[in-house]
Amino acid sequence: MKTLRQCRPGDTVTVARLHGTGAVKRRIMDMGITKGTQIFVRKVAPLGDPMEVNVRSYELTLRKADCEMIELN
């Protein structure tokens, strides 16, 4: 299982499924990250947290913990 946290800048990936429950999963889905969505990884901070991505033609910054909940194809 590959997660968004393992991606490098320049990667374009597709979401396979979301892990997590309740409010955390709902928050990720409200940001536009759902099954089948393409994500382009723009930047990763020097210590790996946070990660800047493009989702549905807008920029989004995600924490490391949130990136681990996003499983990729």
JORA-V180410 format. One record per helix or strand of 3 or more residues. SS is the DSSP state (H for helix, E for strand). FROM is the first residue (numbers start at 1). LEN is the number of residues. Records with the same first field share a line. If there is no record, write none. Layout:
SS: FROM-LEN + FROM-LEN
//
This chain:
H: 4-3 + 22-9 + 64-4
E: 12-7 + 38-7 + 51-5 + 58-5 + 70-3
//
